[in-house]
Amino acid sequence: MASLKFCTDCSNMLYPREDRVHRRLLFACRNCEHEEVADNCCVYRHEVGHIPSEQTMVVKDLASDPTLPSTNIRCPKCRYGKAVYFQSQSRHPDTRMTLYYVCRNLECQHRWQS
């Protein structure tokens, strides 16, 4: 796992730099000439631990979000007549468009999809 490194001479942060001649990764200080060879070639790692459609169901206070469009559809749980909706953020070509609804009744806030 990548971590922050600091210069032993001036205590400033070290930044990754490529040594093209020797084909290796270095960490170099931008204020002095200090350089050190990286012990790990991983500079940045981004892990996605969820499926995008799952994450949309986690966000709180969707019912009161003024930026979401609203519709007159009945909540299947409490029968309230209004809900906000938004589209699935999945960009996979095999995935059909899915609309997610959230009941505007603040005591209910039931979530369902079309």
All heavy atoms as an XYZ file, in Angstrom:
936
protein
N       0.855     -1.184      0.000
C       0.000      0.000      0.000
C       0.888      1.229      0.000
O       1.882      1.318      0.708
C      -0.891     -0.048      1.244
C      -1.695      1.166      1.458
S      -3.386      0.802      1.066
C      -4.082      2.390      1.272
N       0.525      2.216     -0.787
C       1.296      3.448     -0.883
C       1.068      4.300      0.363
O      -0.003      4.303      0.954
C       0.874      4.226     -2.126
N       2.115      5.004      0.775
C       1.994      5.885      1.931
C       2.790      7.152      1.661
O       3.587      7.212      0.727
C       2.504      5.186      3.193
O       3.868      4.890      3.054
N       2.580      8.167      2.476
C       3.318      9.418      2.318
C       4.741      9.228      2.811
O       4.976      8.586      3.829
C       2.644     10.528      3.117
C       1.264     10.947      2.632
C       0.686     11.994      3.571
C       1.312     11.494      1.227
N       5.674      9.816      2.080
C       7.081      9.757      2.464
C       7.581     11.191      2.597
O       7.124     12.090      1.900
C       7.894      9.006      1.422
C       7.526      7.541      1.320
C       8.500      6.830      0.403
C       8.196      5.362      0.359
N       8.755      4.642      1.466
N       8.554     11.371      3.500
C       9.079     12.702      3.758
C      10.592     12.713      3.627
O      11.272     11.719      3.928
C       8.648     13.183      5.142
C       7.156     13.336      5.255
C       6.368     12.301      5.734
C       6.534     14.494      4.833
C       5.001     12.427      5.823
C       5.162     14.640      4.917
C       4.385     13.604      5.411
N      11.118     13.836      3.209
C      12.545     14.021      2.990
C      13.288     13.973      4.337
O      12.878     14.609      5.310
C      12.786     15.370      2.313
S      14.516     15.745      2.012
N      14.384     13.225      4.363
C      15.186     13.137      5.589
C      16.044     14.379      5.797
O      16.505     14.631      6.905
C      16.084     11.887      5.551
O      16.885     11.939      4.373
C      15.247     10.625      5.565
N      16.236     15.193      4.731
C      17.058     16.405      4.841
C      16.253     17.626      5.266
O      16.645     18.353      6.168
C      17.763     16.700      3.513
C      18.724     15.588      3.112
O      19.199     14.855      4.010
O      18.973     15.444      1.900
N      15.108     17.845      4.599
C      14.354     19.083      4.864
C      12.933     18.840      5.374
O      12.176     19.788      5.559
C      14.333     19.960      3.613
S      13.452     19.219      2.232
N      12.518     17.603      5.526
C      11.205     17.198      6.062
C      10.018     17.564      5.173
O       8.884     17.549      5.629
C      10.993     17.779      7.464
O      11.974     17.300      8.335
N      10.249     17.897      3.913
C       9.152     18.137      2.983
C       8.695     16.810      2.389
O       9.406     15.804      2.442
C       9.583     19.084      1.861
C       9.683     20.509      2.345
O       8.727     21.039      2.884
N      10.848     21.110      2.173
N       7.516     16.828      1.809
C       6.958     15.601      1.255
C       7.716     15.180      0.003
O       8.117     16.020     -0.812
C       5.476     15.796      0.919
C       4.767     14.510      0.637
S       2.976     14.656      0.648
C       2.689     15.316     -0.950
N       7.902     13.875     -0.157
C       8.533     13.322     -1.349
C       7.457     12.953     -2.357
O       6.399     12.443     -1.999
C       9.357     12.089     -0.995
C      10.515     12.296     -0.035
C      11.206     10.974      0.248
C      11.511     13.300     -0.580
N       7.752     13.212     -3.627
C       6.805     12.950     -4.704
C       7.354     11.865     -5.613
O       8.569     11.781     -5.829
C       6.554     14.226     -5.512
C       5.838     15.278     -4.723
C       6.544     16.219     -3.972
C       4.455     15.333     -4.700
C       5.890     17.177     -3.230
C       3.790     16.288     -3.958
C       4.513     17.208     -3.235
O       3.856     18.153     -2.502
N       6.489     11.020     -6.169
C       6.980      9.971     -7.064
C       7.564     10.563     -8.339
O       7.058     11.556     -8.864
C       5.732      9.133     -7.363
C       4.577      9.959     -6.967
C       5.052     10.962     -5.987
N       8.657      9.962     -8.794
C       9.315     10.404    -10.017
C       9.882      9.174    -10.703
O      10.415      8.273    -10.063
C      10.438     11.386     -9.706
C      11.057     12.015    -10.953
C      12.096     13.056    -10.611
N      13.302     12.499    -10.047
C      14.293     11.946    -10.759
N      14.208     11.880    -12.065
N      15.365     11.467    -10.153
N       9.785      9.146    -12.008
C      10.259      8.009    -12.787
C      11.725      8.214    -13.174
O      12.106      9.269    -13.671
C       9.400      7.871    -14.049
C       9.823      6.768    -14.970
C       9.032      6.758    -16.262
O       8.322      7.733    -16.542
O       9.141      5.768    -16.986
N      12.537      7.197    -12.960
C      13.922      7.184    -13.435
C      13.921      6.349    -14.703
O      13.987      5.121    -14.650
C      14.848      6.586    -12.375
C      16.305      6.555    -12.809
O      16.612      7.042    -13.928
O      17.131      6.043    -12.035
N      13.831      7.015    -15.848
C      13.700      6.302    -17.124
C      14.971      5.582    -17.533
O      14.917      4.587    -18.236
C      13.263      7.273    -18.214
C      11.860      7.781    -17.996
C      11.407      8.692    -19.092
N      10.110      9.237    -18.707
C       9.199      9.594    -19.567
N       9.422      9.491    -20.849
N       8.039     10.067    -19.139
N      16.123      6.081    -17.111
C      17.390      5.454    -17.472
C      17.504      4.073    -16.825
O      17.824      3.087    -17.482
C      18.578      6.349    -17.054
C      19.899      5.660    -17.317
C      18.513      7.690    -17.773
N      17.221      4.004    -15.523
C      17.343      2.744    -14.793
C      16.010      2.006    -14.647
O      15.948      0.958    -14.003
C      17.954      2.994    -13.407
C      19.329      3.557    -13.479
N      19.584      4.899    -13.276
C      20.524      2.975    -13.765
C      20.872      5.116    -13.409
N      21.474      3.969    -13.711
N      14.956      2.577    -15.215
C      13.605      2.000    -15.195
C      13.178      1.611    -13.776
O      12.927      0.452    -13.466
C      13.511      0.795    -16.128
C      13.705      1.173    -17.586
C      13.460      0.040    -18.551
N      12.296     -0.774    -18.282
C      11.042     -0.504    -18.682
N      10.805      0.598    -19.341
N      10.061     -1.328    -18.419
N      13.096      2.623    -12.924
C      12.679      2.402    -11.538
C      11.911      3.616    -11.037
O      11.973      4.693    -11.612
C      13.869      2.094    -10.644
C      14.844      3.229    -10.568
C      16.059      2.863     -9.777
N      16.965      4.005     -9.791
C      18.099      4.050     -9.163
N      18.502      3.025     -8.445
N      18.856      5.108     -9.225
N      11.201      3.418     -9.952
C      10.427      4.487     -9.342
C      11.228      5.094     -8.198
O      11.773      4.372     -7.368
C       9.091      3.942     -8.813
C       8.166      4.945     -8.131
C       7.684      5.999     -9.128
C       6.990      4.235     -7.494
N      11.289      6.421     -8.191
C      11.984      7.147     -7.129
C      10.990      8.036     -6.411
O       9.958      8.421     -6.964
C      13.092      8.029     -7.708
C      14.207      7.353     -8.478
C      15.099      8.403     -9.124
C      15.019      6.466     -7.558
N      11.319      8.392     -5.194
C      10.615      9.449     -4.484
C      11.602     10.584     -4.330
O      12.699     10.395     -3.803
C      10.110      8.966     -3.125
C       8.870      8.131     -3.234
C       8.943      6.756     -3.204
C       7.634      8.725     -3.396
C       7.802      5.975     -3.305
C       6.490      7.960     -3.506
C       6.577      6.582     -3.466
N      11.231     11.762     -4.833
C      12.152     12.894     -4.856
C      11.548     14.100     -4.155
O      10.344     14.339     -4.211
C      12.494     13.257     -6.300
N      12.416     14.860     -3.503
C      12.017     16.100     -2.840
C      12.020     17.222     -3.871
O      12.913     17.301     -4.712
C      12.998     16.409     -1.703
S      12.588     17.919     -0.800
N      11.051     18.087     -3.816
C      10.973     19.220     -4.744
C      11.747     20.435     -4.243
O      11.896     21.402     -4.972
C       9.513     19.603     -4.977
C       8.752     18.555     -5.741
C       7.339     19.000     -6.018
N       6.612     17.997     -6.781
C       5.324     18.031     -7.017
N       4.591     19.021     -6.534
N       4.742     17.078     -7.708
N      12.228     20.397     -3.003
C      12.945     21.539     -2.438
C      14.447     21.325     -2.368
O      15.207     22.289     -2.365
C      12.419     21.856     -1.037
C      10.978     22.308     -1.091
O      10.554     22.930     -2.051
N      10.215     21.982     -0.073
N      14.886     20.095     -2.266
C      16.324     19.814     -2.241
C      16.596     18.671     -3.212
O      15.705     18.242     -3.929
C      16.801     19.506     -0.822
S      16.174     17.957     -0.139
N      17.762     18.151     -3.246
C      18.148     17.124     -4.203
C      17.944     15.697     -3.688
O      18.360     14.740     -4.337
C      19.631     17.312     -4.586
C      19.925     18.659     -5.235
C      19.181     18.837     -6.556
O      19.128     17.891     -7.348
O      18.637     19.933     -6.771
N      17.312     15.539     -2.541
C      17.151     14.209     -1.943
C      16.241     13.329     -2.803
O      15.180     13.750     -3.252
C      16.571     14.333     -0.530
C      16.351     13.012      0.127
N      17.378     12.270      0.630
C      15.222     12.294      0.334
C      16.890     11.153      1.143
N      15.579     11.145      0.973
N      16.690     12.089     -3.039
C      15.916     11.078     -3.754
C      16.125      9.738     -3.061
O      17.187      9.485     -2.497
C      16.379     10.922     -5.200
C      16.087     12.077     -6.096
C      16.561     11.826     -7.521
O      17.392     10.931     -7.737
O      16.070     12.534     -8.398
N      15.101      8.900     -3.117
C      15.253      7.544     -2.616
C      14.462      6.597     -3.503
O      13.425      6.963     -4.063
C      14.841      7.416     -1.157
C      13.445      7.858     -0.825
C      13.164      7.824      0.672
O      13.788      8.602      1.418
O      12.317      7.014      1.077
N      14.964      5.389     -3.633
C      14.312      4.378     -4.457
C      13.073      3.879     -3.714
O      13.114      3.626     -2.509
C      15.281      3.207     -4.745
C      14.582      2.118     -5.562
C      16.506      3.707     -5.484
N      11.987      3.742     -4.450
C      10.733      3.278     -3.849
C      10.827      1.797     -3.526
O      11.317      1.009     -4.337
C       9.581      3.535     -4.800
N      10.381      1.427     -2.346
C      10.373      0.017     -1.967
C       9.148     -0.705     -2.524
O       9.099     -1.924     -2.580
C      10.445     -0.137     -0.448
C       9.378      0.650      0.274
O       8.732      1.502     -0.347
O       9.186      0.412      1.485
N       8.144      0.069     -2.957
C       6.922     -0.480     -3.530
C       6.569      0.373     -4.740
O       6.557      1.596     -4.662
C       5.805     -0.439     -2.485
C       4.542     -1.113     -2.969
O       4.442     -1.550     -4.110
N       3.563     -1.219     -2.091
N       6.255     -0.240     -5.846
C       5.956      0.508     -7.071
C       4.516      0.996     -7.148
O       4.113      1.590     -8.133
C       6.270     -0.343     -8.295
S       8.031     -0.620     -8.490
N       3.749      0.763     -6.126
C       2.375      1.230     -6.091
C       2.345      2.666     -5.586
O       2.705      2.945     -4.447
C       1.533      0.339     -5.182
S      -0.181      0.856     -5.071
N       1.936      3.598     -6.443
C       1.856      5.004     -6.070
C       0.460      5.344     -5.576
O       0.279      6.077     -4.619
C       2.235      5.905     -7.269
C       2.066      7.364     -6.922
C       3.655      5.617     -7.706
N      -0.558      4.785     -6.238
C      -1.940      5.070     -5.869
C      -2.777      3.839     -6.169
O      -2.598      3.191     -7.196
C      -2.467      6.264     -6.671
C      -3.907      6.594     -6.390
C      -4.272      7.241     -5.229
C      -4.903      6.254     -7.287
C      -5.591      7.545     -4.955
C      -6.223      6.556     -7.030
C      -6.561      7.195     -5.865
O      -7.869      7.489     -5.606
N      -3.681      3.519     -5.272
C      -4.568      2.381     -5.468
C      -5.982      2.789     -5.105
O      -6.222      3.300     -4.014
C      -4.118      1.222     -4.593
C      -4.939      0.000     -4.792
C      -4.377     -1.140     -3.996
N      -5.214     -2.290     -4.151
C      -4.835     -3.511     -3.923
N      -3.610     -3.736     -3.520
N      -5.651     -4.510     -4.072
N      -6.896      2.581     -6.035
C      -8.301      2.930     -5.824
C      -9.106      1.637     -5.838
O      -9.180      0.956     -6.854
C      -8.776      3.868     -6.929
C     -10.202      4.259     -6.792
N     -10.628      5.207     -5.913
C     -11.313      3.813     -7.422
C     -11.932      5.337     -6.001
N     -12.372      4.496     -6.913
N      -9.708      1.303     -4.708
C     -10.515      0.096     -4.618
C     -11.992      0.467     -4.526
O     -12.365      1.301     -3.711
C     -10.131     -0.709     -3.381
C      -8.765     -1.321     -3.455
C      -8.454     -2.184     -2.255
O      -9.399     -2.718     -1.635
O      -7.265     -2.315     -1.945
N     -12.786     -0.141     -5.371
C     -14.229      0.062     -5.329
C     -14.821     -1.153     -4.643
O     -14.688     -2.277     -5.124
C     -14.809      0.233     -6.746
C     -16.318      0.390     -6.693
C     -14.162      1.414     -7.434
N     -15.444     -0.915     -3.502
C     -15.968     -2.018     -2.715
C     -17.465     -2.185     -2.811
O     -18.063     -2.786     -1.944
N     -18.093     -1.654     -3.845
C     -19.545     -1.754     -3.970
C     -19.928     -1.754     -5.431
O     -19.159     -1.361     -6.296
C     -20.229     -0.580     -3.267
C     -19.861      0.741     -3.869
N     -20.459      1.240     -4.996
C     -18.934      1.644     -3.515
C     -19.912      2.408     -5.301
N     -18.989      2.676     -4.428
N     -21.120     -2.200     -5.696
C     -21.704     -2.097     -7.028
C     -22.424     -0.758     -7.064
O     -23.108     -0.398     -6.107
C     -22.686     -3.258     -7.276
C     -21.915     -4.584     -7.210
C     -23.397     -3.104     -8.608
C     -22.811     -5.802     -7.205
N     -22.291      0.045     -8.151
C     -22.904      1.381     -8.172
C     -24.380      1.407     -7.804
O     -24.825      2.284     -7.104
C     -22.692      1.849     -9.615
C     -21.485      1.108    -10.066
C     -21.532     -0.231     -9.359
N     -25.158      0.418     -8.225
C     -26.585      0.432     -7.905
C     -26.820      0.209     -6.413
O     -27.798      0.676     -5.866
C     -27.329     -0.616     -8.717
O     -26.859     -1.910     -8.392
N     -25.902     -0.497     -5.746
C     -26.037     -0.685     -4.305
C     -25.765      0.613     -3.562
O     -26.413      0.928     -2.587
C     -25.066     -1.756     -3.814
C     -25.398     -3.148     -4.243
C     -24.343     -4.133     -3.795
O     -23.267     -3.701     -3.334
O     -24.589     -5.335     -3.920
N     -24.798      1.385     -4.026
C     -24.408      2.616     -3.340
C     -25.527      3.651     -3.377
O     -25.696      4.407     -2.430
C     -23.136      3.191     -3.981
C     -22.588      4.401     -3.275
C     -22.133      4.119     -1.855
O     -21.865      2.996     -1.478
N     -22.072      5.137     -1.048
N     -26.310      3.687     -4.443
C     -27.370      4.681     -4.532
C     -28.433      4.473     -3.470
O     -29.116      5.408     -3.091
C     -28.040      4.655     -5.917
O     -28.565      3.362     -6.135
C     -27.076      5.032     -7.000
N     -28.569      3.256     -2.987
C     -29.589      2.977     -1.988
C     -29.117      3.318     -0.572
O     -29.871      3.222      0.367
C     -29.982      1.500     -2.047
C     -30.518      1.082     -3.407
S     -31.888      2.075     -3.966
C     -33.224      1.068     -3.464
N     -27.867      3.719     -0.405
C     -27.299      3.980      0.906
C     -27.436      5.445      1.314
O     -27.532      5.769      2.483
C     -25.810      3.559      0.923
C     -25.153      3.935      2.226
C     -25.683      2.078      0.661
N     -27.474      6.350      0.358
C     -27.468      7.780      0.638
C     -28.681      8.174      1.476
O     -29.804      7.791      1.178
C     -27.452      8.585     -0.678
C     -27.435     10.064     -0.413
C     -26.254      8.187     -1.520
N     -28.446      8.939      2.534
C     -29.512      9.373      3.433
C     -30.127     10.693      2.932
O     -29.532     11.416      2.157
C     -28.952      9.599      4.847
C     -28.290      8.373      5.426
C     -29.313      7.332      5.786
C     -28.636      6.144      6.439
N     -29.312      4.923      6.204
N     -31.320     11.005      3.405
C     -32.022     12.263      3.124
C     -32.292     12.498      1.645
O     -32.324     13.630      1.189
C     -31.254     13.452      3.710
C     -31.116     13.353      5.212
O     -32.043     12.818      5.854
O     -30.094     13.808      5.750
N     -32.507     11.455      0.884
C     -32.839     11.627     -0.528
C     -34.221     12.243     -0.697
O     -34.454     13.010     -1.623
C     -32.784     10.288     -1.260
C     -31.400      9.731     -1.532
C     -31.507      8.333     -2.112
C     -30.636     10.621     -2.473
N     -35.133     11.931      0.190
C     -36.508     12.410      0.069
C     -36.595     13.928      0.145
O     -37.473     14.538     -0.451
C     -37.377     11.779      1.140
N     -35.680     14.563      0.856
C     -35.725     16.018      0.997
C     -34.721     16.733      0.102
O     -34.532     17.937      0.241
C     -35.481     16.396      2.465
O     -34.232     15.889      2.891
N     -34.097     16.024     -0.823
C     -33.117     16.632     -1.733
C     -33.841     17.457     -2.789
O     -34.577     16.925     -3.614
C     -32.284     15.537     -2.395
C     -31.126     16.087     -3.218
O     -31.108     17.288     -3.509
O     -30.236     15.296     -3.557
N     -33.648     18.786     -2.800
C     -34.370     19.635     -3.754
C     -33.870     19.505     -5.188
O     -34.528     19.952     -6.117
C     -34.138     21.051     -3.218
C     -32.852     20.962     -2.484
C     -32.799     19.570     -1.910
N     -32.724     18.893     -5.411
C     -32.180     18.764     -6.765
C     -32.736     17.556     -7.505
O     -32.593     17.467     -8.712
C     -30.644     18.655     -6.725
O     -30.274     17.473     -6.018
C     -30.028     19.869     -6.068
N     -33.377     16.635     -6.793
C     -33.947     15.454     -7.442
C     -35.352     15.743     -7.945
O     -36.120     16.436     -7.285
C     -33.988     14.277     -6.465
C     -32.641     13.688     -6.068
C     -32.830     12.613     -5.008
C     -31.919     13.126     -7.265
N     -35.710     15.202     -9.112
C     -37.079     15.390     -9.607
C     -38.071     14.618     -8.754
O     -37.749     13.589     -8.165
C     -37.014     14.842    -11.033
C     -35.828     13.948    -11.062
C     -34.865     14.453    -10.038
N     -39.291     15.130     -8.703
C     -40.349     14.531     -7.903
C     -41.480     14.068     -8.813
O     -41.692     14.629     -9.890
C     -40.875     15.570     -6.912
O     -41.842     15.004     -6.077
N     -42.187     13.031     -8.377
C     -43.295     12.508     -9.173
C     -44.453     12.120     -8.255
O     -44.260     11.922     -7.057
C     -42.847     11.289    -10.009
O     -43.924     10.873    -10.843
C     -42.402     10.144     -9.135
N     -45.636     12.025     -8.832
C     -46.829     11.616     -8.093
C     -47.028     10.114     -8.252
O     -47.900      9.666     -8.986
C     -48.063     12.371     -8.594
C     -47.956     13.842     -8.329
O     -47.334     14.263     -7.357
N     -48.537     14.645     -9.198
N     -46.237      9.338     -7.564
C     -46.341      7.882     -7.585
C     -46.537      7.409     -6.155
O     -46.000      7.994     -5.221
C     -45.083      7.239     -8.228
C     -45.290      5.754     -8.468
C     -43.842      7.492     -7.418
C     -44.188      5.113     -9.321
N     -47.361      6.395     -5.959
C     -47.675      5.906     -4.617
C     -46.565      5.008     -4.091
O     -46.076      4.123     -4.793
C     -48.980      5.134     -4.617
C     -50.175      6.010     -4.838
C     -51.266      5.678     -3.836
N     -52.383      6.578     -4.012
C     -52.568      7.670     -3.280
N     -51.714      7.966     -2.347
N     -53.602      8.445     -3.500
N     -46.214      5.234     -2.843
C     -45.237      4.395     -2.152
C     -45.885      3.034     -1.882
O     -46.987      2.978     -1.334
C     -44.808      5.047     -0.845
S     -43.795      3.998      0.214
N     -45.220      1.941     -2.250
C     -45.818      0.633     -1.998
C     -45.877      0.265     -0.510
O     -46.635     -0.617     -0.128
C     -44.907     -0.340     -2.754
C     -43.648      0.396     -3.009
C     -43.964      1.859     -2.985
N     -45.142      0.967      0.322
C     -45.117      0.640      1.746
C     -46.157      1.448      2.532
O     -46.966      0.892      3.254
C     -43.715      0.894      2.303
C     -43.546      0.505      3.751
C     -42.110      0.715      4.196
C     -41.948      0.376      5.660
N     -40.600      0.680      6.129
N     -46.133      2.798      2.397
C     -47.030      3.628      3.218
C     -48.165      4.272      2.423
O     -48.998      4.958      2.984
C     -46.219      4.706      3.943
S     -45.673      6.060      2.869
N     -48.154      4.108      1.089
C     -49.184      4.654      0.198
C     -49.147      6.173      0.069
O     -50.104      6.781     -0.408
C     -50.596      4.207      0.617
C     -50.779      2.714      0.837
C     -50.453      1.868     -0.353
N     -51.346      2.144     -1.477
C     -51.096      1.809     -2.737
N     -49.982      1.203     -3.031
N     -51.936      2.089     -3.686
N     -48.070      6.819      0.496
C     -47.917      8.272      0.326
C     -47.830      8.553     -1.171
O     -47.247      7.780     -1.933
C     -46.659      8.754      1.059
C     -46.531     10.253      1.158
C     -47.341     10.987      2.008
C     -45.591     10.930      0.396
C     -47.214     12.366      2.105
C     -45.461     12.305      0.487
C     -46.270     13.017      1.342
O     -46.151     14.379      1.432
N     -48.366      9.678     -1.612
C     -48.525      9.944     -3.040
C     -47.399     10.660     -3.746
O     -47.551     11.028     -4.913
N     -46.264     10.879     -3.122
C     -45.151     11.570     -3.780
C     -43.838     10.838     -3.514
O     -43.635     10.269     -2.450
C     -45.027     13.006     -3.284
C     -46.165     13.906     -3.716
C     -45.872     15.341     -3.321
C     -47.052     16.222     -3.642
N     -46.984     16.782     -4.959
N     -42.947     10.902     -4.513
C     -41.628     10.288     -4.383
C     -40.639     11.057     -5.241
O     -41.021     11.704     -6.214
C     -41.669      8.828     -4.819
N     -39.378     11.024     -4.857
C     -38.308     11.540     -5.716
C     -37.726     10.346     -6.455
O     -37.861      9.202     -6.016
C     -37.209     12.284     -4.918
C     -37.747     13.546     -4.299
C     -36.571     11.391     -3.888
N     -37.093     10.607     -7.587
C     -36.505      9.510     -8.351
C     -35.199      9.949     -8.982
O     -34.917     11.130     -9.153
C     -37.484      9.001     -9.415
C     -37.847     10.017    -10.471
C     -37.160     10.055    -11.684
C     -38.872     10.930    -10.277
C     -37.495     10.974    -12.667
C     -39.213     11.846    -11.237
C     -38.518     11.868    -12.436
O     -38.849     12.786    -13.388
N     -34.385      8.960     -9.294
C     -33.123      9.203     -9.982
C     -32.775      7.964    -10.782
O     -33.292      6.870    -10.541
C     -32.002      9.577     -9.003
C     -31.814      8.612     -7.872
C     -30.877      7.604     -7.948
C     -32.590      8.710     -6.724
C     -30.713      6.721     -6.911
C     -32.420      7.834     -5.679
C     -31.483      6.824     -5.768
N     -31.883      8.142    -11.746
C     -31.504      7.078    -12.664
C     -30.272      6.340    -12.152
O     -29.418      6.914    -11.489
C     -31.206      7.695    -14.024
C     -30.874      6.713    -15.109
C     -30.654      7.413    -16.435
O     -31.165      8.498    -16.657
N     -29.883      6.799    -17.297
N     -30.169      5.076    -12.493
C     -28.996      4.274    -12.149
C     -27.755      4.911    -12.758
O     -27.778      5.389    -13.896
C     -29.157      2.853    -12.687
O     -27.951      2.153    -12.585
N     -26.643      4.908    -12.020
C     -25.401      5.489    -12.504
C     -24.527      4.468    -13.221
O     -23.413      4.785    -13.625
C     -24.622      6.093    -11.327
C     -25.345      7.250    -10.667
C     -25.562      8.409    -11.613
O     -24.666      8.811    -12.322
N     -26.776      8.929    -11.640
N     -25.000      3.260    -13.386
C     -24.227      2.224    -14.059
C     -24.091      2.568    -15.535
O     -25.068      2.879    -16.216
C     -24.910      0.871    -13.903
O     -24.183     -0.107    -14.596
N     -22.874      2.519    -16.051
C     -22.607      2.845    -17.460
C     -22.303      1.596    -18.284
O     -21.824      1.674    -19.387
C     -21.423      3.809    -17.556
C     -21.643      5.120    -16.844
C     -22.614      5.990    -17.620
N     -22.741      7.290    -16.986
C     -23.879      7.810    -16.600
N     -24.991      7.148    -16.767
N     -23.915      8.990    -16.042
N     -22.570      0.427    -17.721
C     -22.309     -0.822    -18.425
C     -23.281     -0.954    -19.590
O     -24.486     -0.749    -19.433
C     -22.457     -1.996    -17.448
C     -21.859     -3.246    -17.967
N     -22.570     -4.120    -18.748
C     -20.608     -3.760    -17.850
C     -21.786     -5.135    -19.087
N     -20.601     -4.935    -18.541
N     -22.808     -1.293    -20.781
C     -23.708     -1.337    -21.949
C     -24.795     -2.405    -21.869
O     -25.832     -2.278    -22.499
C     -22.756     -1.621    -23.118
C     -21.498     -2.118    -22.520
C     -21.427     -1.590    -21.124
N     -24.569     -3.463    -21.092
C     -25.574     -4.527    -20.988
C     -26.643     -4.247    -19.940
O     -27.587     -5.000    -19.790
C     -24.895     -5.858    -20.648
C     -23.985     -6.324    -21.774
O     -24.210     -5.898    -22.924
O     -23.058     -7.110    -21.496
N     -26.494     -3.151    -19.182
C     -27.421     -2.828    -18.110
C     -28.518     -1.913    -18.631
O     -28.247     -0.903    -19.263
C     -26.677     -2.126    -16.955
O     -25.586     -2.941    -16.563
C     -27.596     -1.894    -15.783
N     -29.767     -2.274    -18.344
C     -30.873     -1.405    -18.759
C     -30.996     -0.229    -17.784
O     -30.527     -0.316    -16.644
C     -32.183     -2.185    -18.829
C     -32.676     -2.685    -17.496
C     -33.986     -3.462    -17.676
N     -34.527     -3.837    -16.403
C     -35.392     -3.098    -15.713
N     -35.815     -1.961    -16.195
N     -35.820     -3.502    -14.542
N     -31.639      0.833    -18.239
C     -31.828      1.987    -17.371
C     -32.776      1.618    -16.226
O     -33.841      1.065    -16.454
C     -32.417      3.155    -18.154
C     -32.541      4.408    -17.316
S     -33.330      5.766    -18.177
C     -35.035      5.378    -17.888
N     -32.361      1.915    -15.007
C     -33.179      1.625    -13.832
C     -33.483      2.927    -13.115
O     -32.584      3.734    -12.892
C     -32.434      0.680    -12.867
O     -32.054     -0.497    -13.568
C     -33.300      0.318    -11.692
N     -34.742      3.144    -12.779
C     -35.131      4.301    -11.983
C     -35.291      3.868    -10.540
O     -35.920      2.843    -10.249
C     -36.438      4.904    -12.490
C     -36.357      5.677    -13.803
C     -37.746      6.171    -14.200
C     -35.399      6.840    -13.695
N     -34.713      4.645     -9.649
C     -34.841      4.397     -8.214
C     -35.761      5.454     -7.635
O     -35.637      6.638     -7.953
C     -33.470      4.467     -7.533
C     -32.548      3.361     -7.967
C     -31.624      3.550     -8.975
C     -32.624      2.112     -7.360
C     -30.784      2.524     -9.363
C     -31.780      1.084     -7.753
C     -30.868      1.296     -8.752
O     -30.041      0.289     -9.149
N     -36.699      5.032     -6.793
C     -37.659      5.927     -6.162
C     -37.431      5.940     -4.652
O     -37.067      4.923     -4.072
C     -39.091      5.462     -6.427
C     -39.490      5.509     -7.888
C     -39.371      4.382     -8.695
C     -39.976      6.687     -8.442
C     -39.736      4.427    -10.026
C     -40.347      6.732     -9.787
C     -40.212      5.602    -10.563
O     -40.573      5.660    -11.883
N     -37.687      7.112     -4.046
C     -37.620      7.253     -2.592
C     -38.878      7.990     -2.148
O     -39.183      9.082     -2.654
C     -36.371      8.041     -2.143
C     -36.328      8.174     -0.631
C     -35.101      7.381     -2.653
N     -39.610      7.401     -1.223
C     -40.838      8.004     -0.712
C     -40.518      9.347     -0.048
O     -39.565      9.462      0.714
C     -41.489      7.050      0.288
S     -42.993      7.715      1.033
N     -41.329     10.375     -0.332
C     -41.098     11.702      0.245
C     -41.645     11.832      1.657
O     -41.407     12.845      2.310
C     -41.729     12.777     -0.643
C     -41.027     12.789     -1.979
C     -40.795     14.057     -2.610
N     -40.237     15.110     -1.810
C     -40.037     16.312     -2.286
N     -40.351     16.586     -3.519
N     -39.518     17.250     -1.537
N     -42.367     10.829      2.143
C     -42.832     10.813      3.519
C     -41.603     10.612      4.407
O     -40.953      9.573      4.361
C     -43.842      9.680      3.723
C     -44.378      9.633      5.130
O     -43.937     10.373      6.005
N     -45.329      8.743      5.350
N     -41.249     11.632      5.204
C     -40.013     11.591      5.979
C     -40.003     10.500      7.044
O     -38.936     10.073      7.482
C     -39.738     12.958      6.607
C     -39.487     14.083      5.601
C     -39.293     15.416      6.314
C     -38.302     13.776      4.715
N     -41.182     10.015      7.464
C     -41.218      8.905      8.412
C     -41.007      7.560      7.715
O     -40.631      6.584      8.344
C     -42.544      8.865      9.178
C     -42.690      9.942     10.236
C     -43.128     11.270      9.636
O     -43.935     11.281      8.677
O     -42.669     12.313     10.128
N     -41.255      7.499      6.421
C     -41.157      6.241      5.678
C     -39.816      6.137      4.917
O     -39.018      5.279      5.192
C     -42.329      6.139      4.701
S     -42.279      4.660      3.651
N     -39.600      7.004      3.950
C     -38.420      7.036      3.072
C     -38.094      5.666      2.479
O     -36.932      5.297      2.307
C     -37.205      7.616      3.810
C     -37.375      9.065      4.141
C     -36.079      9.728      4.582
O     -35.019      9.126      4.541
N     -36.175     10.971      4.974
N     -39.140      4.919      2.162
C     -38.967      3.603      1.530
C     -38.300      3.777      0.163
O     -38.575      4.725     -0.560
C     -40.342      2.924      1.375
C     -40.274      1.604      0.675
N     -39.641      0.516      1.204
C     -40.788      1.226     -0.519
C     -39.756     -0.497      0.362
N     -40.457     -0.093     -0.699
N     -37.410      2.848     -0.201
C     -36.709      2.894     -1.487
C     -37.127      1.694     -2.323
O     -37.171      0.572     -1.829
C     -35.205      2.874     -1.258
C     -34.702      4.115     -0.547
C     -33.235      3.906     -0.150
N     -32.665      5.103      0.421
C     -32.721      5.429      1.706
N     -33.352      4.661      2.547
N     -32.158      6.530      2.146
N     -37.419      1.931     -3.607
C     -37.741      0.853     -4.513
C     -37.296      1.256     -5.908
O     -36.897      2.383     -6.144
C     -39.227      0.501     -4.450
C     -40.177      1.482     -5.078
C     -40.718      1.427     -6.324
C     -40.710      2.679     -4.479
N     -41.549      2.487     -6.534
C     -41.574      3.269     -5.414
C     -40.561      3.300     -3.235
C     -42.255      4.458     -5.169
C     -41.235      4.469     -2.988
C     -42.075      5.038     -3.949
N     -37.329      0.301     -6.810
C     -36.885      0.580     -8.176
C     -37.917      0.131     -9.172
O     -38.765     -0.702     -8.876
C     -35.536     -0.076     -8.458
C     -35.547     -1.587     -8.412
C     -34.151     -2.156     -8.490
O     -33.224     -1.627     -7.896
N     -34.015     -3.254     -9.201
N     -37.816      0.705    -10.379
C     -38.785      0.345    -11.430
C     -38.354     -0.909    -12.144
O     -37.229     -1.301    -12.123
C     -38.888      1.481    -12.441
O     -37.660      1.690    -13.081
